Amino acid sequence: MASESATLTSSGARPRISIPLLSVLAVASVCLALLLPQNGPFPWWLLGLVAIGFIAWNASVRLSADADPMLLPIVAALCALGILVITRLDVYLGVHQVLSMLVGLAIVVIGQRLFLQYRRLANVTYFWVLVSVALFVLLRFFGHEVNGARLWFKFGPLTAQPVEAVKLFMVFFMAAYLSKNGETLAALRSSSLLANLRLLFPLLLVWGISILSLVLQRDVGMAALFLGIFLVMLYVGSRRLDLVIVSALVFIIGAWIAAQNFPYVQARIALWLDPWSDPLGRAYQAEQAYFSMAAGGLLGTGYHLGHPGFVPDAATDYPFAAVAEEFGLAGGLALLALYGALVIRGMRVAFFSRDAFTALLATGFAATLGVQVAVIVAGVIGLLPLTGITLPFVSYGGSSVVANLLMLNFLWIFSAQAKAVPST
């Protein structure tokens, strides 16, 4: 088979600008011009740079016409909605969100030639684990604590959330390991698993990252995200439902033990079970979010006509509540439909991938996006305890925006390869 990167950068092919992407950017430009606050210190020229960034992203691979035509338009639509929601709540945060998008788009465009060589990472396995563990240890001693969880490094006015990088590292590790050992794991009998601990140990090590994040950072949400990535990729790579069930059960036991010993986790669970127990204290944020969503009804109060700012930290923890208030249940379901489309298209890319490593990477990135959305939305509407996970492209958070743009860039590259590279 010809080299994928050589094919995608062939001088005989020319990039083609996506009509769906241009259409989304045009509609987004009109909506942002009409709806964004007119009296805030918002530098409008930054929005033009974001549009140029998306066009440059689309043109950064010569066979972009072979890529999934809807991935970039969906991402552009989510980014536009994120700008609307965050700027509605705080113009200053909205500007920073746009700057983060520009950083992410610049990394994607400038680093595209390097990203096209991702196949070389198929032989890099344990490096990702070592870097992840090192970041967790550094967070434990030097991390900046917010609301009981140490998830950030703080450098003067700037903050970085390294766990956003760790979720990518986990996907690369699982893809590299399972592309080599998945078939061997699938062929093992259940009675032979204990006799092959050497084969299972690397998986146990990565699974332990979920527990490590729970213990060191006291963050149930990120631990659940890591576990979700691990379980989905383990099942796809090995087709071993027994390993998935055992891993999930052991994690649940570990989470229960942590809940019994960490007051912060206990408080989160108690407020989830009875959010009206402390209406003016710790439960105030959750209660205001419930009121906000209830006020939205089916079609919403209208943009600028609701009061999502009454929810503390709405831009980071509760952007879904802000969407549901001013755009209603219909707007919330439309947002979830966009995420669902990304996940489904990511899984489709995995299905049509030409090699196991690419297929597992695509599966991991799609699963990361899906689990992340499920965990945070379930926390907002009260199905799960609220966590510190961001809503991709909509929540305020620079590290999250950059990491998610990188994930979608890889899926976009994989989709171009699946169509452009002929099988032999």
FIZATI-734269 format. One line per 10 residues: number of its first residue (from 1); their letters; for each residue y negated, z negated, x of C-alpha. Coordinates in steps of 0.2 Angstrom, whole numbers, plus 2048, in hexadecimal, padded with zeros to 3 digits. Each point is the difference from the previous one (the first is absolute). Layout:
N
NUM = A = Y Z X ~ ...
END
This chain:
424
1 = MASESATLTS = 800 800 800 ~ 7EF 804 806 ~ 7F4 7F2 805 ~ 7F7 7FA 7F1 ~ 7F0 7FC 80A ~ 800 811 808 ~ 802 808 7EF ~ 7F2 7F7 7F8 ~ 7F4 804 80E ~ 805 812 802
11 = SGARPRISIP = 7F2 80B 804 ~ 806 80D 7F3 ~ 7FD 7F5 7F1 ~ 7EF 7FB 7F9 ~ 7FC 7F0 7F6 ~ 7FC 803 7EE ~ 7F4 7F5 7F7 ~ 808 7F8 7F0 ~ 7F8 805 7F0 ~ 806 7F0 7F7
21 = LLSVLAVASV = 7F8 7F6 80E ~ 7F0 809 7FF ~ 800 7FE 7ED ~ 803 7ED 802 ~ 7F2 7FF 80D ~ 7F4 809 7F4 ~ 804 7F5 7F1 ~ 7FF 7F0 80B ~ 7EF 806 806 ~ 7F9 802 7EF
31 = CLALLLPQNG = 808 7EF 7FA ~ 7F9 7F7 80F ~ 7EF 807 7FE ~ 7FF 7FC 7EE ~ 808 7EF 800 ~ 7FC 7F7 811 ~ 7F2 7F3 7FF ~ 7F0 809 803 ~ 7F6 7F1 806 ~ 80B 7FA 80E
41 = PFPWWLLGLV = 7FE 804 813 ~ 80E 80D 7FF ~ 800 80D 80D ~ 805 80F 7F6 ~ 802 80C 80F ~ 810 7F5 804 ~ 809 807 7F1 ~ 7FD 812 806 ~ 808 7FB 811 ~ 80F 7F9 7F6
51 = AIGFIAWNAS = 802 811 7F7 ~ 7FE 809 810 ~ 80D 7F5 807 ~ 80D 804 7F3 ~ 7FD 813 802 ~ 802 7FE 813 ~ 810 7F6 7FD ~ 807 80E 7F5 ~ 7FB 80D 80E ~ 807 7F5 80E
61 = VRLSADADPM = 812 808 7FF ~ 801 813 800 ~ 80E 801 7F3 ~ 7F7 7F5 7F4 ~ 803 80C 7F2 ~ 813 7FB 802 ~ 7FC 7ED 7FD ~ 801 7F8 7F0 ~ 7F0 806 7F7 ~ 7FD 7F0 7F6
71 = LLPIVAALCA = 802 7F2 80D ~ 7EE 802 807 ~ 7F8 802 7EF ~ 808 7F0 7F9 ~ 7FA 7F7 80F ~ 7EF 806 7FF ~ 7FF 7FB 7ED ~ 806 7EF 804 ~ 7F3 7FE 80E ~ 7F2 806 7F4
81 = LGILVITRLD = 806 7F3 7F3 ~ 800 7F3 80E ~ 7EE 804 805 ~ 7FB 7FF 7ED ~ 809 7EF 7FE ~ 7FA 7F7 810 ~ 7EE 807 800 ~ 7FF 7FA 7ED ~ 804 7EF 806 ~ 7F7 7FF 811
91 = VYLGVHQVLS = 7F6 80F 807 ~ 801 7F8 812 ~ 813 800 7FE ~ 800 811 7F9 ~ 7F7 807 810 ~ 80D 7F7 80B ~ 80E 808 7F6 ~ 7F9 811 802 ~ 7FE 7FD 813 ~ 812 7FB 801
101 = MLVGLAIVVI = 806 810 7F7 ~ 7F6 80A 80D ~ 808 7F6 80E ~ 811 804 7F8 ~ 7FD 812 7FD ~ 7F9 802 812 ~ 810 7F9 807 ~ 80B 80B 7F6 ~ 7F6 810 804 ~ 7FD 7FC 813
111 = GQRLFLQYRR = 812 7F9 802 ~ 809 80E 7F6 ~ 808 809 810 ~ 807 7EF 805 ~ 806 7FC 7EF ~ 809 810 7FF ~ 80B 7FA 80F ~ 807 7F1 7F6 ~ 812 806 802 ~ 7FF 7F9 812
121 = LANVTYFWVL = 7FF 7EF 7F8 ~ 812 802 7FA ~ 806 7F8 810 ~ 7F3 7F2 7FF ~ 809 7F1 7F7 ~ 7FD 7EE 806 ~ 7EE 803 806 ~ 7FA 7FF 7EE ~ 808 7EF 7FE ~ 7F9 7F9 810
131 = VSVALFVLLR = 7EF 805 7FB ~ 801 7F9 7EF ~ 807 7EF 805 ~ 7F2 800 80D ~ 7F3 803 7F3 ~ 807 7F2 7F5 ~ 7FF 7F4 80E ~ 7EE 804 804 ~ 7FC 7FF 7EE ~ 807 7EE 800
141 = FFGHEVNGAR = 7F5 7FA 80E ~ 7F1 80B 7FF ~ 800 807 7EE ~ 7F1 7FD 7F4 ~ 806 7F6 7F1 ~ 7FA 805 7EF ~ 806 7F7 7F0 ~ 80E 7F8 809 ~ 807 810 809 ~ 7FE 805 812
151 = LWFKFGPLTA = 7FF 813 7FE ~ 7F1 806 80A ~ 7F9 801 811 ~ 7EE 7FD 800 ~ 7F4 808 80D ~ 7EF 7FB 7FD ~ 7FB 809 7EF ~ 810 80B 801 ~ 811 7FB 7F9 ~ 811 808 802
161 = QPVEAVKLFM = 810 7FD 7F7 ~ 80E 804 80C ~ 80E 7FE 7F2 ~ 7FA 811 7FA ~ 806 807 811 ~ 810 7F6 7FF ~ 806 808 7F0 ~ 7FF 811 809 ~ 809 7F9 80F ~ 80E 7FA 7F4
171 = VFFMAAYLSK = 802 811 7F9 ~ 801 808 811 ~ 80D 7F4 806 ~ 80B 801 7F0 ~ 7FF 813 801 ~ 805 801 812 ~ 80E 7F3 7FF ~ 808 807 7F0 ~ 7FF 812 805 ~ 80B 7FB 80E
181 = NGETLAALRS = 80B 7F3 7F8 ~ 7FF 803 7ED ~ 810 80A 7FF ~ 809 7F3 80A ~ 7FA 7F2 7F4 ~ 805 80A 7F1 ~ 812 803 807 ~ 803 7ED 803 ~ 80A 7F7 7F4 ~ 7F9 7F0 7F9
191 = SSLLANLRLL = 80D 7F6 808 ~ 7FB 807 811 ~ 7EE 7FC 7FF ~ 801 7EF 809 ~ 80A 808 80E ~ 7F2 80C 803 ~ 7F2 7F3 802 ~ 7FA 80A 80F ~ 7FC 80F 7F4 ~ 7F8 7F5 7F3
201 = FPLLLVWGIS = 7F6 7F5 80C ~ 7F1 80C 801 ~ 7FF 801 7ED ~ 800 7ED 7FF ~ 7F2 7FF 80D ~ 7F5 80B 7F6 ~ 805 7F7 7F0 ~ 7FA 7F1 809 ~ 7EF 807 801 ~ 7FE 7FD 7ED
211 = ILSLVLQRDV = 805 7ED 802 ~ 7F5 7FF 810 ~ 7F1 807 7F6 ~ 803 7F3 7F2 ~ 802 7F1 80C ~ 7F2 804 80D ~ 7F3 807 7F4 ~ 805 7F8 7EF ~ 7FE 811 7F8 ~ 80E 803 7F3
221 = GMAALFLGIF = 7F8 811 7FB ~ 802 808 811 ~ 811 7F8 803 ~ 805 808 7EF ~ 7F9 811 806 ~ 80A 7FF 810 ~ 80F 7FC 7F7 ~ 7FE 80E 7F4 ~ 7FE 80D 80E ~ 80F 7F9 808
231 = LVMLYVGSRR = 80B 800 7F1 ~ 7FB 812 7FA ~ 803 807 812 ~ 810 7F7 803 ~ 808 806 7F0 ~ 7FA 812 803 ~ 806 800 812 ~ 810 7F8 7FD ~ 804 801 7EE ~ 806 7EE 801
241 = LDLVIVSALV = 7FC 7F6 7F0 ~ 809 7F1 806 ~ 7F5 7FE 80F ~ 7F0 802 7F5 ~ 806 7F3 7F4 ~ 804 7F3 80D ~ 7F0 803 809 ~ 7F6 7FE 7F0 ~ 809 7F0 7FC ~ 7FD 7F8 811
251 = FIIGAWIAAQ = 7EE 805 7FF ~ 7FF 7F7 7EF ~ 808 7F1 807 ~ 7F4 800 80F ~ 7F1 802 7F4 ~ 805 7F2 7F5 ~ 802 7F4 80F ~ 7EE 806 806 ~ 7F9 7FC 7EF ~ 807 7EF 801
261 = NFPYVQARIA = 7F8 7FC 811 ~ 7EF 80A 800 ~ 7F3 7F8 7F4 ~ 7F7 811 800 ~ 80F 809 7F9 ~ 803 7F2 7F4 ~ 7EF 801 7F9 ~ 801 813 7FE ~ 810 7FF 7F6 ~ 7F9 7F1 7F6
271 = LWLDPWSDPL = 7F1 80A 7FB ~ 80B 80F 7FC ~ 80B 7F6 7F4 ~ 7F1 7F7 7F8 ~ 7EF 809 803 ~ 7F7 7F5 7F4 ~ 804 7F0 808 ~ 7F1 801 80B ~ 7F3 80B 7F7 ~ 7F1 7FC 80A
281 = GRAYQAEQAY = 809 7FE 811 ~ 80E 80A 808 ~ 804 809 7F0 ~ 7EF 806 7FD ~ 802 811 809 ~ 810 804 7F7 ~ 7F9 7FB 7EF ~ 7F0 80A 802 ~ 80B 80F 804 ~ 80A 7FE 7F0
291 = FSMAAGGLLG = 7F0 7FF 7F6 ~ 7F9 810 809 ~ 810 80A 7FC ~ 800 7FA 7EE ~ 7EE 805 7FE ~ 804 812 806 ~ 80C 803 7F1 ~ 807 811 7FF ~ 7F1 80B 806 ~ 7F6 7F3 809
301 = TGYHLGHPGF = 7EE 7FA 7FF ~ 7F9 80F 80A ~ 7FB 801 812 ~ 7F2 7F4 804 ~ 802 7F9 7EE ~ 80D 7F2 804 ~ 7FF 7F1 80B ~ 80D 801 80D ~ 7F5 7F7 80C ~ 804 7F0 7F7
311 = VPDAATDYPF = 812 801 809 ~ 7FE 7F8 811 ~ 805 80B 80E ~ 803 80E 7F4 ~ 7FE 80E 80D ~ 80E 7F9 80B ~ 80C 7F7 7F4 ~ 7FD 807 7EF ~ 7F9 812 800 ~ 80E 804 7F3
321 = AAVAEEFGLA = 7F8 7F4 7F4 ~ 7EF 808 803 ~ 808 811 7FC ~ 808 7F9 7F0 ~ 7F0 7F8 7FA ~ 7F4 80F 802 ~ 80D 80E 7FE ~ 80C 7F7 7F4 ~ 813 800 7FF ~ 7FF 813 800
331 = GGLALLALYG = 7F7 800 811 ~ 80C 7F3 807 ~ 80F 80B 7FB ~ 7F8 80F 807 ~ 7FE 7F7 811 ~ 812 7FB 800 ~ 805 812 7FC ~ 7F7 806 80F ~ 809 7F4 80B ~ 810 805 7F7
341 = ALVIRGMRVA = 7FD 812 804 ~ 7FE 7FC 813 ~ 810 7F6 800 ~ 80A 80D 7F7 ~ 7F9 80E 80B ~ 804 7F5 810 ~ 812 7FE 7FA ~ 800 813 7FD ~ 7FB 803 812 ~ 80E 7F5 806
351 = FFSRDAFTAL = 80C 809 7F5 ~ 7FC 811 808 ~ 7FD 7FA 812 ~ 80A 809 80D ~ 806 7F1 80A ~ 805 7EE 7FD ~ 7F2 7F8 80A ~ 7F2 80A 7F6 ~ 809 7FC 7EF ~ 801 7EE 804
361 = LATGFAATLG = 7EE 7FF 806 ~ 7FA 809 7F0 ~ 80B 7F4 7F6 ~ 7F8 7F1 809 ~ 7EE 806 7FD ~ 803 804 7EE ~ 809 7EF 7FD ~ 7F1 7F7 809 ~ 7F4 807 7F5 ~ 80A 7FD 7F0
371 = VQVAVIVAGV = 805 7EE 804 ~ 7EE 7FC 805 ~ 7F9 806 7F0 ~ 80E 7F7 7F6 ~ 7FD 7EF 808 ~ 7ED 800 7FF ~ 7FF 807 7EE ~ 80E 7F4 7FA ~ 7F6 7F1 808 ~ 7F0 806 7F7
381 = IGLLPLTGIT = 808 801 7EF ~ 80A 7F0 802 ~ 812 806 803 ~ 800 7F9 812 ~ 7F6 7F4 80A ~ 7F0 808 806 ~ 801 805 812 ~ 7F4 806 80E ~ 807 812 7FF ~ 7F3 80E 7FE
391 = LPFVSYGGSS = 800 80D 7F2 ~ 802 810 80B ~ 7EF 80A 802 ~ 7F8 7F6 7F2 ~ 7FF 7EE 807 ~ 7F3 7FC 80C ~ 808 800 812 ~ 7FD 80B 80F ~ 811 7FC 808 ~ 809 804 7F0
401 = VVANLLMLNF = 7F6 811 7FD ~ 804 806 812 ~ 812 7FB 7FF ~ 803 808 7EF ~ 7F7 810 806 ~ 80C 801 80F ~ 80F 7FE 7F4 ~ 7FA 80E 7F5 ~ 7FD 80B 80F ~ 812 7FE 805
411 = LWIFSAQAKA = 806 804 7EF ~ 7F5 810 800 ~ 806 805 811 ~ 812 7FE 7FA ~ 7FE 80A 7F0 ~ 7F9 80E 80B ~ 80F 800 80B ~ 80C 7FF 7F2 ~ 7FA 811 7F9 ~ 7FA 808 810
421 = VPST = 80F 7FD 80C ~ 80F 80A 7FB ~ 811 7F8 801 ~ 80D 807 80C
END
